[in-house]
Amino acid sequence: SAGLTEEQKEFQKVALDFATKEMAPHMAEWDEKEIFPVETMRKAAQLGFGGIYVKPDVGGSGLSRLDTSIIFEALSTGCTSTTAYMSIHNMCVWMIDTFGNEEQRHKFCPSLCSMEKFASYCLTEPAGSGSDAASLLTSAQRKGDTYVLNGSKAFISGGGDSDVYVVMCRTGGPGPKGISCLVLEKGTPGLSFGKKEKKVGWNSQPTRAVIFEDCAVPVGNRLGAEGQGFSIAMKGLNGGRINIASCSLGAAHASVLLAQEHLTVRKQFGEPLANNQYLQFRLAEMATRLVAARLMVRNAARALQEGREDAAVLCSMAKLFATDECFTICNQALQMHGGYGYLKDYAVQQFVRDIRVHQILEGTNEVMRMIVARNLLQG
């Protein structure tokens, strides 16, 4: 909490208390039984965590990107997988709040901020549009007052369980300028879902393909103008990268504490592991990397909030650095547990499994390197 205002420390405390009491005791069960903890998330929404950086007039909390990062880091100490889904949901609500008109904002945002309804972000496609988002093929042909939507999306968090789908689709020619953003509601004829994916981690949130077969979507459900979709998607992802990096911080923070406890309790060769200087040094490195990653994420969050010109590249740097470093921290914490770290009775292995995908989604870390390099070489 160093460097935070009193108000931010209060947000952090509320989120940590919620993580400790409402999430951590159920984390292993949600993972093992693949439970989507709807009621727990609705409790979190009552604290204002369903639309953290959404405007208050539609039910949001109206907080800053830094406030949001602090909250997601704290919640992630209780269950990284569930918090990561909440971060995606928050990103979707922000996109509707920011790029929607007044009618759209008041139609969709209140029930999403309360988490009476849940949202999913639909960008990646099975055929080849993932990192190369501008090549997406899902099409929406306008016919009068509706778009006819055809195609499919892959790896959609909340797919099949969510009520609202923010969909990037092609309404024009090839490339980014032909992409628009539509909001699709569950129950729309022609909307269906693939099988629930079996995943290494992130098991408290369902992941499915989302399939569109002649779905009629009202033109009134388009966010922004035709051709603005790619810009909306990228602006959403800048915040998404901060969010997912913040979830990584929470997992790493929890793993450092678990390692600290294990080194104190576990004895080898007649004395606690904590007396071993090599392990002391490794623990010191873990804590140092965590603090460095946290500072990078919070710096990027401030830049994004202020609308600075370097915000996008700082978000990419923070996402790259934090997700790589935090995975290393969690993995090292597992190693310090020895054989116990590989047992599902010990939480550290779940943090390792849940955090691994953070190096892949919201733009792979290879793409983050491309963004940073391009920025440097363009001067």
Rosetta blueprint (number, residue, H / E / L):
1 S L
2 A L
3 G L
4 L L
5 T L
6 E H
7 E H
8 Q H
9 K H
10 E H
11 F H
12 Q H
13 K H
14 V H
15 A H
16 L H
17 D H
18 F H
19 A H
20 T H
21 K H
22 E H
23 M H
24 A H
25 P H
26 H H
27 M H
28 A H
29 E H
30 W H
31 D H
32 E H
33 K H
34 E L
35 I L
36 F L
37 P L
38 V H
39 E H
40 T H
41 M H
42 R H
43 K H
44 A H
45 A H
46 Q H
47 L L
48 G L
49 F L
50 G L
51 G L
52 I L
53 Y L
54 V L
55 K L
56 P H
57 D H
58 V H
59 G L
60 G L
61 S L
62 G L
63 L L
64 S L
65 R H
66 L H
67 D H
68 T H
69 S H
70 I H
71 I H
72 F H
73 E H
74 A H
75 L H
76 S H
77 T L
78 G L
79 C L
80 T H
81 S H
82 T H
83 T H
84 A H
85 Y H
86 M H
87 S H
88 I H
89 H H
90 N H
91 M H
92 C H
93 V H
94 W H
95 M H
96 I H
97 D H
98 T H
99 F H
100 G L
101 N L
102 E H
103 E H
104 Q H
105 R H
106 H H
107 K H
108 F H
109 C H
110 P H
111 S H
112 L H
113 C H
114 S L
115 M L
116 E L
117 K L
118 F L
119 A E
120 S E
121 Y E
122 C E
123 L L
124 T L
125 E L
126 P L
127 A L
128 G L
129 S L
130 G L
131 S L
132 D L
133 A H
134 A H
135 S H
136 L L
137 L L
138 T L
139 S E
140 A E
141 Q E
142 R E
143 K E
144 G L
145 D L
146 T E
147 Y E
148 V E
149 L E
150 N E
151 G E
152 S E
153 K E
154 A E
155 F E
156 I E
157 S E
158 G L
159 G L
160 G L
161 D L
162 S L
163 D L
164 V E
165 Y E
166 V E
167 V E
168 M E
169 C E
170 R E
171 T L
172 G L
173 G L
174 P L
175 G L
176 P H
177 K H
178 G H
179 I E
180 S E
181 C E
182 L E
183 V E
184 L E
185 E E
186 K L
187 G L
188 T L
189 P L
190 G L
191 L E
192 S E
193 F E
194 G L
195 K L
196 K L
197 E L
198 K L
199 K L
200 V L
201 G L
202 W L
203 N L
204 S L
205 Q L
206 P L
207 T E
208 R E
209 A E
210 V E
211 I E
212 F E
213 E E
214 D E
215 C E
216 A E
217 V E
218 P E
219 V H
220 G H
221 N H
222 R E
223 L E
224 G L
225 A L
226 E L
227 G L
228 Q L
229 G H
230 F H
231 S H
232 I H
233 A H
234 M H
235 K H
236 G H
237 L H
238 N H
239 G H
240 G H
241 R H
242 I H
243 N H
244 I H
245 A H
246 S H
247 C H
248 S H
249 L H
250 G H
251 A H
252 A H
253 H H
254 A H
255 S H
256 V H
257 L H
258 L H
259 A H
260 Q H
261 E H
262 H H
263 L H
264 T H
265 V H
266 R L
267 K E
268 Q E
269 F L
270 G L
271 E E
272 P E
273 L H
274 A H
275 N H
276 N L
277 Q H
278 Y H
279 L H
280 Q H
281 F H
282 R H
283 L H
284 A H
285 E H
286 M H
287 A H
288 T H
289 R H
290 L H
291 V H
292 A H
293 A H
294 R H
295 L H
296 M H
297 V H
298 R H
299 N H
300 A H
301 A H
302 R H
303 A H
304 L H
305 Q H
306 E H
307 G L
308 R L
309 E L
310 D L
311 A H
312 A H
313 V H
314 L H
315 C H
316 S H
317 M H
318 A H
319 K H
320 L H
321 F H
322 A H
323 T H
324 D H
325 E H
326 C H
327 F H
328 T H
329 I H
330 C H
331 N H
332 Q H
333 A H
334 L H
335 Q H
336 M H
337 H L
338 G H
339 G H
340 Y H
341 G H
342 Y H
343 L L
344 K L
345 D L
346 Y L
347 A L
348 V H
349 Q H
350 Q H
351 F H
352 V H
353 R H
354 D H
355 I H
356 R H
357 V H
358 H H
359 Q H
360 I L
361 L L
362 E L
363 G L
364 T L
365 N H
366 E H
367 V H
368 M H
369 R H
370 M H
371 I H
372 V H
373 A H
374 R H
375 N H
376 L H
377 L H
378 Q L
379 G L
